[in-house]
Amino acid sequence: MTVQFSQFESTRRSFLGQASMGFGSLALAELMNGKLQAAETSKGTVQPLHVPPKAKRVIFLCMAGGPSHLESFDYKPKLAEMDGKPMPESFTKGQPIAQLQGHKLNCLGPLFKFNKHGKSGQEISEVFPHIAKIADDIAIVRSLHTDQINHDPAHTVMNTGTSISGRPSMGAWVTYGLGSESNDLPGFVVLTSKGGRNPQPISTRQWHNGFLPSRFQGVEFRSTGDPVHFVRNPPGIDRQRQREVVDTVSELNRLRNEKVNDPEIETRISQYELAFRMQKSIPELMDFRDEPQHVLDLYGTKGADGSFAANCLLARRLAERGVRFIHLYHRGWDHHNDLIRYMGICSGHCDRGSAALIQDLKQRDMLKDTLVVWGGEFGRTPMAQTNKGKVGRDHHMRAFSMWLAGGGIRGGTTYGATDDLGYSAAEDIVHINDLHATMLHLLGVDHKRLTIRYQGRDFRLTDVGGEVVDGIIG
């Protein structure tokens, strides 16, 4: 049924009266053509891909707060020898220091033992026994550095490539460039958990679309209960009735868009449709009863309990369903004091789930095209920080470690190095822009060509820097 609308005659009542006969056919069209329509609207701007892709999707595991590289993946025997001795001024003079500014600086040796693991002999701290078991699957980068020394701006650099707030996040850039393979879930999903010392807040602008169209913004899923607000219909409203409401609102939006040609109206139409499809897909996504017991045991979770381990399993389920970028945050890694205790707590929350995700993806033959990234926004100082009588480490931006796996990464690789005390990245130095350039390259995108013009200039995720780190690519 075709309904004609005059610019002056389209009132709400007349529209509903004339269009009601068409709701059934609209609903049928959605059911018959929904997958095709969703696929058409989810295509990215990079057509064709710039380089042959090795990865289809990204799962980014953020240890929010800044885990110590000196207690995880960067063993420093010289620092152990210097334990308790003054930190040489040659390392720190003129350097920005966070809370230790103006304090006496003494070296703090590694607080955990390191051992070599796997055929590759990767050195990993004893606090990560499960990650140690996947040593041959991961590439450890020891030479990262960033531009900011405090949490929120450092997260901003990690997520957007610059410390300037308001830029698009990496997940938004990836979905803008590549689109999504999911018909009934967002292309960019965010999951959060917490546990440890002083969980730092994470602002929602860390997964914002910035000046990209708003449909590329990350969607935060809650870890327990309904992951999305209002995903279920209210009492008395069935799916057909909800379909009618969505169709009505969408048609009104289309009429308005014919007059103003606003891209954001197109976004609203597509998001209403996506929200309708999510009402069916979300309950199935969150129902872990179809997971075998051995898989639940692998992750160390009973289901959607809000833990990091459960979120890792949920990330795999999202990846299976075509979600392009999945970003997990675990808040609790800000270890200014009582580092041994809190490092153990955070490892207890995150070690097993992180390793299980790699093992699970691998046994499903998904690791080969899923890029997994693990790390925080910065590292910790080689100098001791005493807080409430317990020793810890301060924020540190000049050196830290991350690891990557799958999606074209050369497993069993240790890349880059810091100086003898772990203060500065010294060999094969990697900036966050380089990390982003490498991620995009593995997804088939030249980071210099994924741009959008805004306020008179072309912007990109890597800002004005970025080089692909070939040494970790298989």
VOVOTOR-153774 format. One record per residue (C-alpha): residue number from 1; y, x, z. Coordinates in nm, 4 decimals. Example, Ala and Ser with C-alpha at 12.3 -4.5 7.8 and 13.67 -1.06 7.14 Angstrom:
// VOVOTOR-153774
NODE:1:-0.4500:1.2300:0.7800 $
NODE:2:-0.1060:1.3670:0.7140 $
***
This chain:
// VOVOTOR-153774
NODE:1:0.0000:0.0000:0.0000 $
NODE:2:0.3389:0.1381:-0.0982 $
NODE:3:0.6395:0.0356:0.1094 $
NODE:4:0.9923:0.0723:-0.0298 $
NODE:5:1.2735:0.1497:0.2163 $
NODE:6:1.6398:0.1077:0.1455 $
NODE:7:1.8902:0.3407:0.3073 $
NODE:8:2.0533:0.0385:0.4712 $
NODE:9:1.7559:-0.1928:0.5256 $
NODE:10:1.5156:0.0334:0.7164 $
NODE:11:1.5416:-0.1009:1.0680 $
NODE:12:1.2742:-0.0309:1.3269 $
NODE:13:1.1556:-0.3954:1.3270 $
NODE:14:1.1489:-0.4322:0.9491 $
NODE:15:0.9721:-0.0993:0.9111 $
NODE:16:0.6960:-0.1970:1.1547 $
NODE:17:0.6606:-0.5370:0.9947 $
NODE:18:0.6258:-0.4028:0.6417 $
NODE:19:0.4132:-0.1006:0.7302 $
NODE:20:0.1603:-0.2579:0.9652 $
NODE:21:-0.0753:-0.3488:0.6806 $
NODE:22:-0.0838:0.0164:0.5798 $
NODE:23:-0.1915:0.1646:0.9124 $
NODE:24:-0.5607:0.1292:0.8366 $
NODE:25:-0.5345:0.3083:0.5056 $
NODE:26:-0.3161:0.5777:0.6602 $
NODE:27:-0.5718:0.6340:0.9338 $
NODE:28:-0.8538:0.6485:0.6781 $
NODE:29:-0.6560:0.8953:0.4672 $
NODE:30:-0.6057:1.1135:0.7731 $
NODE:31:-0.9748:1.1080:0.8538 $
NODE:32:-1.0779:1.1787:0.4939 $
NODE:33:-0.8129:1.4366:0.4098 $
NODE:34:-0.7155:1.5763:0.7488 $
NODE:35:-0.8968:1.9033:0.7044 $
NODE:36:-0.7479:1.9614:0.3606 $
NODE:37:-0.3966:1.8722:0.4758 $
NODE:38:-0.4259:2.0928:0.7823 $
NODE:39:-0.5524:2.3832:0.5739 $
NODE:40:-0.2627:2.3434:0.3320 $
NODE:41:0.0012:2.3406:0.6055 $
NODE:42:-0.1520:2.6335:0.7967 $
NODE:43:-0.1279:2.8895:0.5188 $
NODE:44:0.0793:3.1932:0.6070 $
NODE:45:0.3638:3.3490:0.4138 $
NODE:46:0.1654:3.6613:0.3194 $
NODE:47:-0.0087:3.5455:0.0023 $
NODE:48:-0.1986:3.7530:-0.1006 $
NODE:49:-0.2566:3.9977:0.1834 $
NODE:50:-0.0894:4.3355:0.1405 $
NODE:51:-0.3988:4.5452:0.2190 $
NODE:52:-0.7695:4.4623:0.2584 $
NODE:53:-0.8046:4.3117:0.6075 $
NODE:54:-1.0496:4.4365:0.8682 $
NODE:55:-0.9664:4.1673:1.1266 $
NODE:56:-0.9118:3.7923:1.1012 $
NODE:57:-0.7813:3.7258:1.4523 $
NODE:58:-0.6464:3.8944:1.7659 $
NODE:59:-0.7365:3.8513:2.1322 $
NODE:60:-0.4768:4.0312:2.3441 $
NODE:61:-0.5755:4.0902:2.7077 $
NODE:62:-0.2562:4.1623:2.9021 $
NODE:63:-0.2911:4.3153:3.2487 $
NODE:64:0.0519:4.2004:3.3611 $
NODE:65:0.2207:4.4266:3.6137 $
NODE:66:0.1260:4.7616:3.4669 $
NODE:67:-0.2173:4.9038:3.5590 $
NODE:68:-0.2243:5.2724:3.6489 $
NODE:69:-0.3488:5.4893:3.3646 $
NODE:70:-0.4223:5.7559:3.6268 $
NODE:71:-0.6824:5.5340:3.7942 $
NODE:72:-0.8307:5.3881:3.4771 $
NODE:73:-0.8530:5.5855:3.1505 $
NODE:74:-0.6554:5.9106:3.1874 $
NODE:75:-0.8114:6.1534:3.4330 $
NODE:76:-0.5812:6.4400:3.5349 $
NODE:77:-0.7545:6.7263:3.7208 $
NODE:78:-0.4233:6.9149:3.7512 $
NODE:79:-0.2695:6.6141:3.9257 $
NODE:80:-0.5648:6.6163:4.1655 $
NODE:81:-0.4884:6.9809:4.2446 $
NODE:82:-0.1219:6.8951:4.3059 $
NODE:83:-0.1974:6.6032:4.5398 $
NODE:84:0.0644:6.5895:4.8171 $
NODE:85:0.2753:6.8674:4.6668 $
NODE:86:0.6311:6.8192:4.5355 $
NODE:87:0.6501:6.6868:4.1829 $
NODE:88:0.7945:6.9656:3.9634 $
NODE:89:1.1555:6.8837:3.8815 $
NODE:90:1.0981:6.9963:3.5227 $
NODE:91:0.9042:6.6732:3.4657 $
NODE:92:1.1473:6.4277:3.6248 $
NODE:93:1.4977:6.5714:3.5908 $
NODE:94:1.7242:6.3320:3.4058 $
NODE:95:1.4439:6.0782:3.3617 $
NODE:96:1.4794:5.7094:3.4523 $
NODE:97:1.2832:5.6197:3.7652 $
NODE:98:1.2490:5.2685:3.9059 $
NODE:99:1.2125:5.2237:4.2826 $
NODE:100:1.1581:5.5946:4.3552 $
NODE:101:1.5095:5.6858:4.2413 $
NODE:102:1.6658:5.9087:4.5078 $
NODE:103:1.3401:5.9522:4.7027 $
NODE:104:1.1464:6.2724:4.7634 $
NODE:105:0.8888:6.2904:4.4855 $
NODE:106:0.5372:6.4067:4.5732 $
NODE:107:0.2318:6.4125:4.3481 $
NODE:108:-0.0463:6.1625:4.4079 $
NODE:109:-0.3845:6.2666:4.2752 $
NODE:110:-0.6277:6.0189:4.1138 $
NODE:111:-0.7627:5.7790:4.3767 $
NODE:112:-1.0920:5.7054:4.1990 $
NODE:113:-1.3622:5.9198:4.0455 $
NODE:114:-1.3990:5.9409:3.6693 $
NODE:115:-1.7253:5.9734:3.4789 $
NODE:116:-1.8223:6.0155:3.1150 $
NODE:117:-1.9880:5.7177:2.9517 $
NODE:118:-2.1755:5.6355:2.6331 $
NODE:119:-2.2734:5.8664:2.3519 $
NODE:120:-1.9032:5.9292:2.2991 $
NODE:121:-1.8509:6.0574:2.6532 $
NODE:122:-1.5411:5.8473:2.7168 $
NODE:123:-1.3884:5.9238:3.0577 $
NODE:124:-1.3476:5.5995:3.2525 $
NODE:125:-1.2722:5.5380:3.6181 $
NODE:126:-1.5438:5.4133:3.8504 $
NODE:127:-1.3287:5.1072:3.9207 $
NODE:128:-1.4271:4.9731:3.5740 $
NODE:129:-1.8094:4.9806:3.5743 $
NODE:130:-1.8440:4.7029:3.3155 $
NODE:131:-1.5889:4.8407:3.0695 $
NODE:132:-1.7718:5.1725:3.1071 $
NODE:133:-2.0776:5.0041:2.9534 $
NODE:134:-1.8861:4.9327:2.6314 $
NODE:135:-1.7424:5.2854:2.6040 $
NODE:136:-1.8811:5.3321:2.2544 $
NODE:137:-1.7186:5.0096:2.1326 $
NODE:138:-1.3624:5.0856:2.2414 $
NODE:139:-1.0894:5.3239:2.1330 $
NODE:140:-0.8852:5.4446:2.4303 $
NODE:141:-0.5245:5.5335:2.3482 $
NODE:142:-0.3830:5.7588:2.6205 $
NODE:143:-0.0444:5.8366:2.4698 $
NODE:144:0.1485:5.5101:2.4691 $
NODE:145:0.5091:5.4845:2.5777 $
NODE:146:0.7667:5.2067:2.5877 $
NODE:147:1.1436:5.1607:2.6184 $
NODE:148:1.1815:4.9651:2.9426 $
NODE:149:1.0965:5.0443:3.3043 $
NODE:150:1.1006:4.6957:3.4598 $
NODE:151:0.8527:4.4160:3.4082 $
NODE:152:1.0281:4.1431:3.2109 $
NODE:153:1.2062:4.3707:2.9603 $
NODE:154:0.8888:4.5784:2.9212 $
NODE:155:0.6913:4.2614:2.8461 $
NODE:156:0.9618:4.1725:2.5963 $
NODE:157:0.9104:4.5057:2.4185 $
NODE:158:0.5331:4.4607:2.4222 $
NODE:159:0.5518:4.1081:2.2880 $
NODE:160:0.8433:4.1259:2.0426 $
NODE:161:0.8854:4.4943:1.9554 $
NODE:162:1.2328:4.5143:2.1099 $
NODE:163:1.3968:4.4684:2.4488 $
NODE:164:1.6418:4.2138:2.3027 $
NODE:165:1.5454:3.8675:2.4222 $
NODE:166:1.5124:3.5860:2.1729 $
NODE:167:1.3085:3.7610:1.9045 $
NODE:168:0.9758:3.6142:1.7847 $
NODE:169:0.6630:3.7166:1.9737 $
NODE:170:0.3786:3.9045:1.8063 $
NODE:171:0.1566:3.5943:1.8098 $
NODE:172:0.4303:3.3987:1.6342 $
NODE:173:0.4685:3.6741:1.3735 $
NODE:174:0.0927:3.6835:1.3101 $
NODE:175:0.0625:3.3076:1.2625 $
NODE:176:0.3789:3.3059:1.0495 $
NODE:177:0.2260:3.5698:0.8236 $
NODE:178:-0.1358:3.4538:0.8185 $
NODE:179:-0.1352:3.0906:0.9235 $
NODE:180:-0.4295:2.9483:1.1157 $
NODE:181:-0.7916:2.8773:1.0331 $
NODE:182:-0.8074:2.5915:1.2847 $
NODE:183:-0.7528:2.2327:1.1763 $
NODE:184:-0.7266:2.0803:1.5205 $
NODE:185:-0.5994:2.3542:1.7533 $
NODE:186:-0.2756:2.5580:1.7591 $
NODE:187:-0.2826:2.8883:1.5750 $
NODE:188:-0.1429:3.0728:1.8781 $
NODE:189:-0.2772:2.9959:2.2266 $
NODE:190:-0.1799:3.1489:2.5631 $
NODE:191:-0.3966:3.1531:2.8795 $
NODE:192:-0.2916:3.2818:3.2220 $
NODE:193:-0.4675:3.3750:3.5448 $
NODE:194:-0.3651:3.5608:3.8574 $
NODE:195:-0.5063:3.7621:4.1454 $
NODE:196:-0.3999:4.0878:4.3058 $
NODE:197:-0.0730:4.2207:4.4418 $
NODE:198:0.2514:4.0268:4.3893 $
NODE:199:0.1738:3.8398:4.0649 $
NODE:200:0.4872:3.8803:3.8543 $
NODE:201:0.6174:3.5679:3.6771 $
NODE:202:0.5699:3.5555:3.3009 $
NODE:203:0.8484:3.3797:3.1128 $
NODE:204:0.7491:3.1364:2.8383 $
NODE:205:0.9857:3.3185:2.6042 $
NODE:206:0.7221:3.5935:2.5924 $
NODE:207:0.5281:3.3744:2.3474 $
NODE:208:0.8276:3.2078:2.1840 $
NODE:209:0.8822:3.1682:1.8107 $
NODE:210:1.2379:3.3073:1.8307 $
NODE:211:1.4083:3.2390:1.4982 $
NODE:212:1.0813:3.1625:1.3197 $
NODE:213:1.0020:2.7924:1.2684 $
NODE:214:0.8990:2.6363:1.5978 $
NODE:215:0.5462:2.5536:1.4847 $
NODE:216:0.4631:2.9226:1.5334 $
NODE:217:0.5411:2.9201:1.9052 $
NODE:218:0.2508:2.9934:2.1368 $
NODE:219:0.0984:2.6962:2.3167 $
NODE:220:0.0065:2.7602:2.6791 $
NODE:221:-0.3250:2.6081:2.7831 $
NODE:222:-0.3782:2.5465:3.1515 $
NODE:223:-0.7006:2.7013:3.2765 $
NODE:224:-0.8231:2.4046:3.4795 $
NODE:225:-0.8203:2.0320:3.4170 $
NODE:226:-0.6615:1.9142:3.0929 $
NODE:227:-0.5313:2.2313:2.9267 $
NODE:228:-0.2460:2.0430:2.7624 $
NODE:229:-0.0284:1.7796:2.9271 $
NODE:230:-0.0846:1.4210:2.8072 $
NODE:231:-0.3821:1.5189:2.5901 $
NODE:232:-0.5569:1.1978:2.6986 $
NODE:233:-0.4315:0.8525:2.6097 $
NODE:234:-0.2917:0.6384:2.8921 $
NODE:235:-0.4944:0.3390:3.0116 $
NODE:236:-0.5040:0.0579:2.7558 $
NODE:237:-0.4306:0.2840:2.4567 $
NODE:238:-0.7283:0.3583:2.2320 $
NODE:239:-0.7475:0.6133:1.9521 $
NODE:240:-0.6661:0.3619:1.6792 $
NODE:241:-0.3526:0.2471:1.8613 $
NODE:242:-0.2461:0.6073:1.9102 $
NODE:243:-0.3078:0.6719:1.5412 $
NODE:244:-0.0726:0.3868:1.4570 $
NODE:245:0.2019:0.5307:1.6780 $
NODE:246:0.1664:0.8761:1.5221 $
NODE:247:0.1767:0.7324:1.1697 $
NODE:248:0.4834:0.5249:1.2504 $
NODE:249:0.6774:0.8130:1.4026 $
NODE:250:0.5728:1.0438:1.1185 $
NODE:251:0.6934:0.7981:0.8552 $
NODE:252:1.0278:0.7567:1.0290 $
NODE:253:1.0606:1.1338:1.0450 $
NODE:254:0.9829:1.1604:0.6727 $
NODE:255:1.2510:0.9046:0.5940 $
NODE:256:1.5018:1.1012:0.7963 $
NODE:257:1.3961:1.4269:0.6336 $
NODE:258:1.4606:1.2827:0.2870 $
NODE:259:1.8256:1.2617:0.3889 $
NODE:260:1.8774:1.5858:0.5811 $
NODE:261:1.6007:1.8176:0.4528 $
NODE:262:1.5536:1.9837:0.7941 $
NODE:263:1.2486:2.2164:0.8232 $
NODE:264:1.2229:2.1322:1.1923 $
NODE:265:1.1511:1.7702:1.1039 $
NODE:266:0.8556:1.8865:0.8954 $
NODE:267:0.7451:2.0856:1.1988 $
NODE:268:0.7676:1.7766:1.4196 $
NODE:269:0.5578:1.5752:1.1733 $
NODE:270:0.2872:1.8425:1.1568 $
NODE:271:0.2876:1.8874:1.5355 $
NODE:272:0.2455:1.5126:1.5945 $
NODE:273:-0.0544:1.5238:1.3651 $
NODE:274:-0.1926:1.8316:1.5385 $
NODE:275:-0.1448:1.6717:1.8797 $
NODE:276:-0.3415:1.3674:1.7633 $
NODE:277:-0.6294:1.5836:1.6428 $
NODE:278:-0.6181:1.7858:1.9665 $
NODE:279:-0.6926:1.4698:2.1639 $
NODE:280:-1.0393:1.4878:2.0132 $
NODE:281:-1.0879:1.8652:1.9949 $
NODE:282:-0.9606:1.9692:2.3399 $
NODE:283:-1.2220:1.7901:2.5539 $
NODE:284:-1.4989:1.9435:2.3432 $
NODE:285:-1.3385:2.2876:2.3656 $
NODE:286:-1.3235:2.2735:2.7441 $
NODE:287:-1.6777:2.1417:2.7930 $
NODE:288:-1.8754:2.4560:2.8791 $
NODE:289:-2.2014:2.2667:2.9209 $
NODE:290:-2.3143:2.3863:2.5795 $
NODE:291:-2.2938:2.7508:2.6935 $
NODE:292:-2.6349:2.8994:2.7835 $
NODE:293:-2.6734:3.0191:3.1407 $
NODE:294:-2.7126:3.3817:3.0320 $
NODE:295:-2.3683:3.3658:2.8659 $
NODE:296:-2.2067:3.2235:3.1798 $
NODE:297:-2.3808:3.4959:3.3801 $
NODE:298:-2.2553:3.7619:3.1396 $
NODE:299:-1.8939:3.6598:3.2049 $
NODE:300:-1.9528:3.5851:3.5720 $
NODE:301:-1.8163:3.2320:3.5603 $
NODE:302:-1.9500:2.8795:3.6005 $
NODE:303:-1.6997:2.7285:3.3597 $
NODE:304:-1.3330:2.6493:3.3225 $
NODE:305:-1.2369:2.7530:3.6756 $
NODE:306:-0.9004:2.9179:3.6010 $
NODE:307:-1.0308:3.2723:3.6387 $
NODE:308:-0.9696:3.5551:3.3962 $
NODE:309:-1.3439:3.5624:3.3225 $
NODE:310:-1.3428:3.1939:3.2298 $
NODE:311:-1.0361:3.2520:3.0123 $
NODE:312:-1.2209:3.5320:2.8296 $
NODE:313:-1.5044:3.2905:2.7530 $
NODE:314:-1.2513:3.0285:2.6481 $
NODE:315:-1.0889:3.2905:2.4222 $
NODE:316:-1.4209:3.3374:2.2446 $
NODE:317:-1.4530:2.9606:2.2012 $
NODE:318:-1.0996:2.9454:2.0609 $
NODE:319:-1.1767:3.2331:1.8233 $
NODE:320:-1.4880:3.0507:1.6999 $
NODE:321:-1.2707:2.7499:1.6212 $
NODE:322:-1.0278:2.9444:1.4040 $
NODE:323:-0.7380:3.0158:1.6404 $
NODE:324:-0.5540:3.3162:1.4988 $
NODE:325:-0.3899:3.4738:1.8057 $
NODE:326:-0.5152:3.4312:2.1634 $
NODE:327:-0.3102:3.5922:2.4405 $
NODE:328:-0.4498:3.6219:2.7931 $
NODE:329:-0.2326:3.7270:3.0869 $
NODE:330:-0.3727:3.8295:3.4248 $
NODE:331:-0.0925:3.8630:3.6778 $
NODE:332:-0.1450:4.0981:3.9733 $
NODE:333:-0.1368:4.4612:3.8535 $
NODE:334:0.1980:4.5629:4.0121 $
NODE:335:0.0547:4.8197:4.2566 $
NODE:336:0.3477:4.9712:4.4441 $
NODE:337:0.1367:5.0016:4.7579 $
NODE:338:-0.2253:4.9792:4.8779 $
NODE:339:-0.3314:5.0841:4.5310 $
NODE:340:-0.6994:5.1403:4.6089 $
NODE:341:-0.7404:4.7909:4.7506 $
NODE:342:-0.5457:4.6081:4.4822 $
NODE:343:-0.6932:4.8083:4.1962 $
NODE:344:-1.0325:4.6988:4.3225 $
NODE:345:-0.9230:4.3351:4.3435 $
NODE:346:-0.7798:4.3330:3.9919 $
NODE:347:-1.0821:4.5121:3.8524 $
NODE:348:-1.2996:4.2537:4.0235 $
NODE:349:-1.1100:3.9824:3.8391 $
NODE:350:-1.0844:4.1474:3.4963 $
NODE:351:-1.3445:4.4200:3.4415 $
NODE:352:-1.6519:4.2051:3.3880 $
NODE:353:-1.4835:3.9409:3.1739 $
NODE:354:-1.3200:4.2006:2.9485 $
NODE:355:-1.6498:4.3756:2.8822 $
NODE:356:-1.8371:4.0473:2.8452 $
NODE:357:-1.5944:3.9342:2.5763 $
NODE:358:-1.6718:4.2446:2.3698 $
NODE:359:-2.0474:4.2074:2.4224 $
NODE:360:-2.0421:3.8360:2.3448 $
NODE:361:-1.8366:3.8770:2.0283 $
NODE:362:-2.0658:4.1586:1.9189 $
NODE:363:-2.3882:3.9611:1.9640 $
NODE:364:-2.2336:3.6755:1.7626 $
NODE:365:-2.1326:3.9153:1.4837 $
NODE:366:-1.7674:3.8300:1.5503 $
NODE:367:-1.6463:4.1626:1.6892 $
NODE:368:-1.6304:4.3136:1.3423 $
NODE:369:-1.3420:4.0832:1.2482 $
NODE:370:-1.1860:4.0182:1.5893 $
NODE:371:-0.9319:4.2716:1.7157 $
NODE:372:-0.9309:4.2910:2.0964 $
NODE:373:-0.6455:4.4744:2.2729 $
NODE:374:-0.6439:4.5511:2.6489 $
NODE:375:-0.3536:4.6895:2.8541 $
NODE:376:-0.0320:4.6289:3.0457 $
NODE:377:0.3394:4.6532:2.9727 $
NODE:378:0.3687:5.0118:3.1059 $
NODE:379:0.1907:5.2620:3.3334 $
NODE:380:0.2453:5.4027:3.6832 $
NODE:381:0.4049:5.7229:3.8095 $
NODE:382:0.2116:6.0406:3.8952 $
NODE:383:0.4334:6.0441:4.2059 $
NODE:384:0.3324:5.8590:4.5216 $
NODE:385:0.5193:5.5551:4.6427 $
NODE:386:0.4793:5.4557:5.0059 $
NODE:387:0.5417:5.0906:5.0779 $
NODE:388:0.4605:4.9320:5.4151 $
NODE:389:0.2660:5.2420:5.5075 $
NODE:390:0.0281:5.2133:5.2107 $
NODE:391:0.0359:5.4415:4.9103 $
NODE:392:0.0830:5.3207:4.5534 $
NODE:393:0.2652:5.4109:4.2318 $
NODE:394:0.5982:5.3048:4.0825 $
NODE:395:0.6699:5.1654:3.7331 $
NODE:396:0.6426:5.4222:3.4564 $
NODE:397:0.7374:5.3869:3.0904 $
NODE:398:0.6793:5.7359:2.9503 $
NODE:399:0.2996:5.7256:2.9476 $
NODE:400:0.0195:5.4738:2.9783 $
NODE:401:-0.3205:5.3845:2.8356 $
NODE:402:-0.4632:5.0899:2.6458 $
NODE:403:-0.7872:5.0263:2.4666 $
NODE:404:-0.8744:4.8412:2.1483 $
NODE:405:-1.2054:4.7197:2.0053 $
NODE:406:-1.3464:4.5429:1.7002 $
NODE:407:-1.1565:4.4427:1.3875 $
NODE:408:-1.1699:4.7835:1.2183 $
NODE:409:-1.1265:4.9966:1.5311 $
NODE:410:-1.3315:5.3153:1.5550 $
NODE:411:-1.5286:5.2717:1.8761 $
NODE:412:-1.6038:5.5651:2.1041 $
NODE:413:-1.2666:5.7243:2.0265 $
NODE:414:-1.0154:5.8759:2.2670 $
NODE:415:-0.6784:5.9114:2.0987 $
NODE:416:-0.3699:6.0981:2.2150 $
NODE:417:-0.2998:6.2721:2.5429 $
NODE:418:-0.0439:6.2991:2.8187 $
NODE:419:0.0836:6.6165:2.9810 $
NODE:420:-0.1059:6.7862:3.2665 $
NODE:421:0.0293:6.5482:3.5289 $
NODE:422:0.0169:6.2303:3.3217 $
NODE:423:0.3959:6.1945:3.3236 $
NODE:424:0.4744:6.1891:2.9499 $
NODE:425:0.2822:6.1152:2.6329 $
NODE:426:0.2415:6.4574:2.4746 $
NODE:427:-0.0040:6.4458:2.1808 $
NODE:428:-0.0283:6.1845:1.9040 $
NODE:429:0.2401:5.9775:2.0755 $
NODE:430:0.2177:5.6011:2.0187 $
NODE:431:0.5126:5.3646:2.0620 $
NODE:432:0.4698:4.9878:2.0963 $
NODE:433:0.6057:4.9543:1.7415 $
NODE:434:0.3157:5.1733:1.6252 $
NODE:435:0.0691:4.9504:1.8107 $
NODE:436:0.2132:4.6449:1.6343 $
NODE:437:0.2121:4.8174:1.2954 $
NODE:438:-0.1563:4.9040:1.3442 $
NODE:439:-0.2442:4.5509:1.4527 $
NODE:440:-0.0774:4.4000:1.1462 $
NODE:441:-0.2388:4.6584:0.9173 $
NODE:442:-0.5844:4.5658:1.0454 $
NODE:443:-0.4993:4.2018:0.9725 $
NODE:444:-0.4111:4.2934:0.6144 $
NODE:445:-0.0331:4.2950:0.6559 $
NODE:446:0.2171:4.5723:0.5829 $
NODE:447:0.4472:4.5538:0.8855 $
NODE:448:0.7499:4.6537:0.6765 $
NODE:449:0.6966:4.3599:0.4405 $
NODE:450:0.6461:4.0848:0.6974 $
NODE:451:1.0126:3.9942:0.7394 $
NODE:452:1.2453:3.6999:0.7709 $
NODE:453:1.6189:3.6967:0.7023 $
NODE:454:1.8274:3.5841:0.9972 $
NODE:455:2.2012:3.6215:1.0603 $
NODE:456:2.2471:3.8437:0.7583 $
NODE:457:1.9628:4.0930:0.8014 $
NODE:458:1.5864:4.1160:0.7601 $
NODE:459:1.3930:4.1203:1.0874 $
NODE:460:1.0345:4.2251:1.1497 $
NODE:461:0.8019:4.2653:1.4469 $
NODE:462:0.8310:4.6453:1.4405 $
NODE:463:1.2127:4.6299:1.4335 $
NODE:464:1.3189:4.9600:1.2713 $
NODE:465:1.0147:5.1704:1.3659 $
NODE:466:0.6391:5.1651:1.3556 $
NODE:467:0.3656:5.3752:1.1946 $
NODE:468:0.0020:5.2820:1.1556 $
NODE:469:-0.2218:5.4799:1.3957 $
NODE:470:-0.4867:5.5873:1.1477 $
NODE:471:-0.6750:5.7923:1.4063 $
NODE:472:-0.8255:5.4835:1.5730 $
NODE:473:-0.9214:5.2982:1.2535 $
NODE:474:-1.2849:5.3173:1.1447 $
***
